[in-house]
Amino acid sequence: MIPPRQPYRIAQICVVVEDLEKALKTYQELMGWGPWQIYDYKPPVVHSRRLHGKEEDFTMIGAEFEVQPGLSFELIQPLEGPSIYKEHLEKHGEGLHHLAVVMPTLAEADVPRDHFARNGIGVSMEGKLGEEGGPGEYCYFYYMETEPQLKFVLESFVLESGSDAEQPADAVRQAPPAT
């Protein structure tokens, strides 16, 4: 195995769930986490989606909460179309799905992909949110097939800001609602 030039820093932990509302309530009650930012990941915001090298039309709903500076916890419920989230639920049920690293610039977005490819590890799913070079933020994300080696999937993504402060997928709501 070829080591990376520098260690990857984890920026996100994700659990895949079957019922987002139920999971939000559980994490709020047991962990005190919230408010959560809820996002609908569907076209046209999410585009250029690929699963195992083929174009696919997957959608999902996600919730994020920053548990400590620089580390967010994400819950994802798959909705339409095939995805690695649905594959995970079918194979393992609900639970830890992936850890994510954030690359600082679009120019560095493929550094993890290239590193893992040199180690014989491919990409299972990828997509984009927002418009590259457009208003708001643009996100390019991909998941590597690291489960056999690392016992979890590794995601890499990059966020780049455009001409305004909007997110590529604006939160559709907050849970629990702000008081």
Order of alpha helices (4+ residues) and beta strands (2+ residues): beta-alpha-beta-beta-beta-beta-beta-alpha-beta-alpha-beta-beta-alpha-beta-beta
